[in-house]
């Protein structure tokens, strides 16, 4: 631990170690403050909708609730610490604070990736494998959600116990995986994280959504959904929302993956400072775009949100099964129509 602290002190935690000017730090801090406020408020609204409308507390909706919790976790802990350090011009919370900050960001990020994989599996089982989807229970969803949290905890703890490490990045005002120390420990940890928490989830997601799109295209072509137009439209909305979430996940985490791979197989000192700061900022952006996607891609969610913001009574909310993923499991795959 003492050696880690000494490494921390020599890794550029002071203002002289930053590659950005005071003005640039202030701009980054302003962005983090605004983004953090938007993220916290929007995700609190998402949770408020679930609290207000009891019929929406279904097993599938539990995935969205957990995603909101991970977003609030990053927004309420990660954003303030990073913004305060940028205003200060360097990391101001010491070695212990660096471990907590970086660990929590990795933790919530890995949990979010796992939960998005659960979303993809839910879409696949609901639309393409109705027989299996119908047998999904609350305990099944609980197991998958717990698996996502446990996986995130494992990868967040590893650098703390010695597999790779956490340290300030070249900006000097935030902490992350110490990719400037690209030794065997860092390379092995990074490659495992990329495989387990990036390549495998993306493979599962693309497989699921490919088969979902095929099922929906076949059903639309057969014109057999006339008597189920409303439910089918909702399933299409939910699937569109889910695909948008995956695409935004790719946009948010790809720069961070590029930085880590560059550090593994190239010279970390040649990584441009702009990429070094864009990568974590893009990853953090995942905390506030999910609520925006719910609103943009799912009109039932919009109705529920507007009903709550207008303080309408429970009965005033149209179509009770309003939120994404909140429909009962009566799949509409072609074989069942």
NUGU-341605 format. One line per field, with one value per residue (C-alpha): x, y, z. Coordinates in pm, 1 decimal, always signed. Layout:
BEGIN
u = X / ... .
v = Y / ... .
w = Z / ... .
! end
This chain:
BEGIN
u = +0.0 / +287.4 / +444.7 / +112.5 / +91.0 / +445.3 / +362.1 / +55.0 / +257.0 / +503.6 / +241.5 / +148.0 / -112.2 / -0.2 / -88.9 / +251.1 / +158.7 / -141.3 / -125.3 / -409.6 / -418.4 / -625.4 / -881.6 / -915.1 / -963.4 / -1237.0 / -1418.7 / -1406.6 / -1532.4 / -1824.9 / -1920.4 / -1904.7 / -2120.5 / -2389.6 / -2383.1 / -2396.0 / -2700.0 / -2883.3 / -2798.4 / -2909.6 / -3237.2 / -3331.0 / -3258.5 / -3446.0 / -3746.5 / -3710.8 / -3708.6 / -3997.8 / -4213.0 / -4156.2 / -4234.1 / -4551.6 / -4697.2 / -4688.7 / -4803.6 / -4474.1 / -4263.7 / -4231.9 / -3929.9 / -3831.5 / -3861.5 / -3615.5 / -3341.2 / -3424.2 / -3442.4 / -3095.9 / -2958.5 / -3092.3 / -2920.2 / -2584.8 / -2622.5 / -2707.2 / -2407.2 / -2162.9 / -2336.8 / -2345.1 / -1990.9 / -1779.3 / -1889.7 / -1845.7 / -1500.8 / -1376.8 / -1524.9 / -1373.6 / -1033.2 / -1057.2 / -1143.3 / -844.3 / -621.0 / -512.6 / -644.8 / -724.8 / -853.1 / -526.1 / -438.8 / -740.0 / -978.6 / -828.0 / -894.2 / -1254.5 / -1326.1 / -1173.5 / -1312.2 / -1667.5 / -1652.3 / -1530.7 / -1788.4 / -2089.3 / -1963.8 / -1925.3 / -2265.4 / -2427.1 / -2273.5 / -2403.5 / -2751.8 / -2762.7 / -2681.8 / -2977.1 / -3195.5 / -3085.9 / -3159.2 / -3502.9 / -3585.4 / -3462.1 / -3657.9 / -3971.6 / -3991.2 / -3785.5 / -3816.1 / -4163.5 / -4176.0 / -3862.6 / -3958.6 / -4290.6 / -4106.1 / -3893.0 / -3975.5 / -3886.9 / -3614.7 / -3465.2 / -3437.4 / -3306.4 / -3030.5 / -2925.9 / -2927.8 / -2728.1 / -2482.9 / -2425.9 / -2359.2 / -2124.6 / -1931.2 / -1888.7 / -1770.6 / -1511.1 / -1346.5 / -1356.7 / -1179.8 / -901.3 / -683.7 / -721.5 / -592.8 / -303.9 / -415.6 / -329.9 / -376.2 / -559.2 / -376.1 / -434.1 / -451.6 / -244.9 / -501.2 / -396.4 / -753.5 / -918.2 / -827.3 / -864.7 / -679.2 / -309.9 / -255.8 / +69.1 / +222.8 / +165.0 / +326.8 / +211.5 / -40.9 / -204.9 / -207.1 / -358.6 / -623.9 / -715.9 / -743.7 / -965.9 / -1190.0 / -1222.0 / -1304.2 / -1543.5 / -1708.6 / -1694.4 / -1649.7 / -1867.0 / -2156.5 / -2151.4 / -2154.1 / -2455.4 / -2631.7 / -2579.4 / -2689.9 / -3006.3 / -3102.7 / -3030.5 / -3278.6 / -3526.1 / -3514.4 / -3562.9 / -3865.7 / -4022.8 / -3959.3 / -4119.0 / -4420.7 / -4464.8 / -4444.8 / -4705.7 / -4962.4 / -5064.7 / -5042.6 / -5357.7 / -5546.8 / -5242.8 / -5140.0 / -5110.2 / -4903.9 / -4690.7 / -4626.0 / -4515.1 / -4279.4 / -4133.6 / -4090.1 / -3914.4 / -3684.6 / -3600.4 / -3520.9 / -3297.4 / -3103.8 / -3047.9 / -2911.4 / -2664.2 / -2548.4 / -2494.3 / -2310.2 / -2072.2 / -2024.8 / -1958.8 / -1715.1 / -1528.0 / -1282.8 / -1196.6 / -1134.3 / -914.7 / -702.8 / -661.3 / -568.9 / -326.4 / -161.6 / -142.8 / +15.8 / +167.1 / +350.2 / +124.0 / +327.3 / +214.1 / -157.3 / -284.9 / -398.1 / -726.4 / -803.9 / -699.3 / -965.8 / -1233.5 / -1229.9 / -1344.4 / -1579.5 / -1752.1 / -1776.2 / -1935.7 / -2185.9 / -2368.1 / -2520.1 / -2747.9 / -2832.1 / -3034.5 / -3327.0 / -3314.1 / -3343.0 / -3646.3 / -3819.8 / -3711.7 / -3783.5 / -4084.4 / -4404.2 / -4556.1 / -4265.8 / -4327.6 / -4691.9 / -4596.0 / -4334.6 / -4566.8 / -4839.4 / -4603.2 / -4461.3 / -4815.3 / -4890.7 / -5181.1 / -5343.0 / -5272.0 / -5587.7 / -5500.1 / -5201.9 / -5310.4 / -5234.2 / -5106.3 / -4831.6 / -4635.4 / -4269.7 / -4013.0 / -3989.1 / -4299.9 / -4528.6 / -4633.7 / -4453.7 / -4701.5 / -4449.5 / -4553.5 / -4312.9 / -4443.7 / -4487.0 / -4733.4 / -4948.2 .
v = +0.0 / +237.6 / +162.7 / +236.4 / +566.9 / +656.7 / +562.6 / +781.7 / +1079.9 / +1039.3 / +989.1 / +1350.0 / +1416.9 / +1774.8 / +2062.8 / +2043.7 / +1696.7 / +1815.5 / +1856.3 / +2110.8 / +2479.2 / +2625.7 / +2753.8 / +2411.9 / +2253.4 / +2509.1 / +2424.3 / +2052.7 / +2125.9 / +2329.4 / +2044.3 / +1793.5 / +2011.4 / +2063.9 / +1699.8 / +1579.4 / +1791.6 / +1677.7 / +1313.8 / +1318.5 / +1498.7 / +1288.3 / +958.1 / +1065.8 / +1129.9 / +776.3 / +630.4 / +857.7 / +714.1 / +361.5 / +469.4 / +652.6 / +380.4 / +47.3 / -155.8 / -71.8 / -254.5 / -568.6 / -798.4 / -662.7 / -302.6 / -387.5 / -371.7 / -8.8 / +73.2 / -71.7 / +121.1 / +440.8 / +356.5 / +304.7 / +636.9 / +816.8 / +650.4 / +791.3 / +1129.9 / +1180.8 / +1055.5 / +1063.2 / +1395.2 / +1607.5 / +1466.6 / +1511.6 / +1861.8 / +1972.1 / +1844.1 / +2022.9 / +2348.4 / +2284.2 / +2207.2 / +1865.5 / +1560.8 / +1681.2 / +1370.2 / +1182.2 / +818.5 / +675.7 / +908.4 / +802.4 / +436.1 / +506.7 / +732.0 / +507.4 / +190.9 / +325.0 / +447.1 / +107.5 / -63.8 / +130.9 / +120.6 / -257.3 / -301.2 / -83.7 / -296.0 / -611.7 / -465.1 / -362.8 / -723.7 / -831.9 / -584.6 / -748.6 / -1097.0 / -982.0 / -850.9 / -1173.6 / -1402.3 / -1188.3 / -1163.0 / -1443.8 / -1722.2 / -1680.4 / -2028.1 / -1957.9 / -1596.9 / -1700.7 / -1908.9 / -1615.2 / -1534.2 / -1260.5 / -1482.0 / -1528.5 / -1154.2 / -1109.6 / -1361.8 / -1185.8 / -842.6 / -970.0 / -1127.7 / -787.4 / -623.7 / -900.7 / -889.7 / -512.5 / -545.0 / -806.3 / -596.0 / -279.7 / -450.0 / -614.9 / -301.1 / -225.0 / -568.4 / -565.6 / -673.7 / -351.5 / -27.3 / +304.8 / +636.2 / +990.2 / +1019.2 / +1272.9 / +1548.4 / +1526.8 / +1583.7 / +1243.4 / +884.7 / +570.3 / +249.3 / +333.5 / +279.9 / +477.2 / +182.1 / -74.9 / -371.5 / -733.9 / -677.9 / -387.5 / -563.7 / -886.5 / -699.2 / -468.8 / -748.3 / -951.4 / -650.7 / -576.9 / -939.1 / -1004.8 / -661.4 / -534.4 / -798.8 / -1070.6 / -835.6 / -678.5 / -1021.1 / -1122.3 / -793.2 / -812.7 / -1176.0 / -1094.4 / -788.3 / -954.4 / -1230.7 / -981.0 / -776.0 / -1090.9 / -1194.5 / -850.7 / -823.0 / -1161.9 / -1071.4 / -736.5 / -902.2 / -1161.6 / -893.4 / -1109.8 / -838.8 / -644.4 / -758.7 / -687.7 / -352.6 / -169.7 / -437.4 / -495.3 / -121.4 / -114.8 / -408.2 / -224.1 / +90.3 / -103.5 / -275.2 / +53.7 / +204.8 / -89.1 / -68.5 / +303.8 / +229.3 / -20.3 / +219.1 / +493.5 / +246.4 / +184.8 / +558.1 / +615.4 / +332.7 / +291.7 / +583.1 / +439.8 / +97.4 / +255.9 / +428.2 / +104.4 / -97.3 / +174.1 / +161.7 / -219.3 / -251.2 / +92.1 / +368.3 / +525.5 / +846.4 / +899.2 / +897.9 / +1248.6 / +1445.6 / +1526.7 / +1155.3 / +1093.9 / +1336.6 / +1260.4 / +888.0 / +915.8 / +1204.4 / +997.1 / +702.6 / +926.8 / +1057.8 / +725.9 / +845.6 / +1106.3 / +980.4 / +674.7 / +884.8 / +1087.3 / +765.5 / +654.1 / +979.9 / +985.7 / +622.1 / +523.1 / +725.5 / +529.5 / +640.9 / +998.8 / +972.8 / +837.4 / +1107.9 / +1390.9 / +1251.2 / +1252.7 / +1598.6 / +1736.1 / +1570.7 / +1380.4 / +1116.6 / +748.6 / +697.8 / +982.4 / +808.1 / +649.9 / +288.9 / +159.6 / -59.7 / +246.1 / +204.3 / +38.4 / -330.5 / -321.1 / -531.4 / -874.9 / -1164.3 / -1253.3 / -1250.3 / -1159.3 / -1369.9 / -1497.6 / -1852.3 / -1733.7 / -1504.3 .
w = +0.0 / +82.4 / -255.0 / -428.1 / -245.1 / -349.9 / -709.4 / -681.8 / -560.0 / -846.8 / -1117.7 / -1165.7 / -899.3 / -856.6 / -1082.0 / -1244.3 / -1371.8 / -1568.6 / -1944.5 / -1941.6 / -1850.9 / -1570.9 / -1822.3 / -1982.8 / -1641.4 / -1568.5 / -1893.6 / -1811.1 / -1457.9 / -1595.8 / -1826.1 / -1540.0 / -1315.3 / -1579.5 / -1692.0 / -1332.3 / -1247.9 / -1562.3 / -1492.8 / -1129.6 / -1201.0 / -1505.3 / -1331.9 / -1019.7 / -1246.1 / -1385.7 / -1033.1 / -933.9 / -1211.3 / -1083.0 / -726.4 / -828.2 / -1049.2 / -865.2 / -1163.6 / -1333.0 / -1074.1 / -1282.1 / -1306.3 / -1646.1 / -1527.4 / -1250.8 / -1514.0 / -1593.6 / -1222.0 / -1168.9 / -1465.7 / -1310.4 / -981.4 / -1154.4 / -1336.1 / -1011.4 / -844.4 / -1099.3 / -1107.6 / -731.6 / -659.1 / -973.7 / -1122.0 / -804.9 / -719.9 / -1075.4 / -1108.7 / -776.2 / -885.1 / -1219.5 / -1042.3 / -816.1 / -1114.1 / -989.6 / -806.2 / -454.9 / -274.4 / -226.1 / -281.7 / -94.5 / -274.3 / -606.6 / -528.9 / -425.8 / -722.9 / -989.6 / -831.5 / -817.0 / -1177.4 / -1299.1 / -1078.1 / -1201.9 / -1561.0 / -1564.2 / -1396.1 / -1663.5 / -1939.0 / -1771.6 / -1733.2 / -2100.4 / -2184.0 / -1970.5 / -2164.9 / -2491.0 / -2355.8 / -2242.0 / -2590.0 / -2748.6 / -2516.2 / -2533.1 / -2911.6 / -3062.8 / -2801.9 / -2650.3 / -2498.3 / -2298.7 / -2231.3 / -2083.0 / -1823.1 / -1707.4 / -1344.2 / -1100.8 / -957.7 / -1303.8 / -1353.5 / -1000.1 / -1071.0 / -1391.6 / -1226.6 / -929.0 / -1171.1 / -1332.6 / -993.4 / -876.1 / -1204.5 / -1172.3 / -811.0 / -906.4 / -1177.9 / -964.5 / -672.4 / -871.9 / -918.1 / -547.1 / -445.0 / -691.5 / -1038.5 / -1227.9 / -1030.6 / -1014.5 / -1060.0 / -1194.1 / -1570.2 / -1769.7 / -1701.6 / -1337.5 / -1222.5 / -1245.1 / -1162.0 / -1369.6 / -1457.7 / -1454.7 / -1825.9 / -1821.8 / -1634.9 / -1906.5 / -1735.0 / -1752.2 / -1473.3 / -1656.1 / -1994.0 / -1858.1 / -1657.4 / -1943.6 / -2198.1 / -1966.4 / -1900.5 / -2271.6 / -2352.6 / -2062.1 / -2041.1 / -2397.2 / -2665.6 / -2505.9 / -2414.8 / -2760.3 / -2923.6 / -2714.6 / -2788.4 / -3163.7 / -3169.6 / -2974.8 / -3173.4 / -3506.2 / -3425.2 / -3281.0 / -3601.8 / -3809.3 / -3602.5 / -3623.3 / -3997.1 / -4058.6 / -3847.6 / -4021.2 / -4362.1 / -4268.1 / -4171.1 / -3877.4 / -3610.8 / -3692.5 / -3384.2 / -3166.2 / -3310.7 / -2979.6 / -2805.1 / -3112.4 / -3148.2 / -2785.7 / -2840.2 / -3140.1 / -2928.1 / -2654.0 / -2902.6 / -3075.0 / -2737.5 / -2648.2 / -2975.9 / -2922.0 / -2575.2 / -2719.6 / -2991.3 / -2736.1 / -2516.5 / -2808.2 / -2858.4 / -2488.2 / -2417.0 / -2746.7 / -2685.8 / -2343.2 / -2498.9 / -2765.6 / -2499.1 / -2302.8 / -2612.9 / -2724.2 / -2381.4 / -2398.3 / -2741.2 / -2802.6 / -2622.4 / -2355.6 / -2368.8 / -2730.0 / -2644.9 / -2726.6 / -2418.3 / -2593.6 / -2630.7 / -2270.4 / -2145.5 / -2407.9 / -2325.2 / -1959.3 / -2038.1 / -2306.5 / -2068.1 / -1803.9 / -2058.4 / -2036.7 / -1708.5 / -1864.0 / -2212.2 / -2103.6 / -1967.9 / -2291.4 / -2490.5 / -2286.7 / -2378.6 / -2743.7 / -2828.3 / -2618.3 / -2627.8 / -2339.7 / -2124.2 / -2233.9 / -2130.8 / -1790.1 / -1740.1 / -1840.0 / -1617.1 / -1320.6 / -1392.8 / -1415.7 / -1080.3 / -1229.4 / -1008.0 / -1062.9 / -1267.8 / -1503.9 / -1653.0 / -1983.0 / -2059.8 / -1723.6 / -1867.8 / -1966.5 / -1919.7 / -2133.2 / -2065.4 / -1849.3 / -2060.3 / -1942.9 / -2105.6 / -2376.1 / -2661.0 / -3010.0 / -3206.3 / -3541.1 / -3418.5 / -3156.3 / -3372.1 .
! end
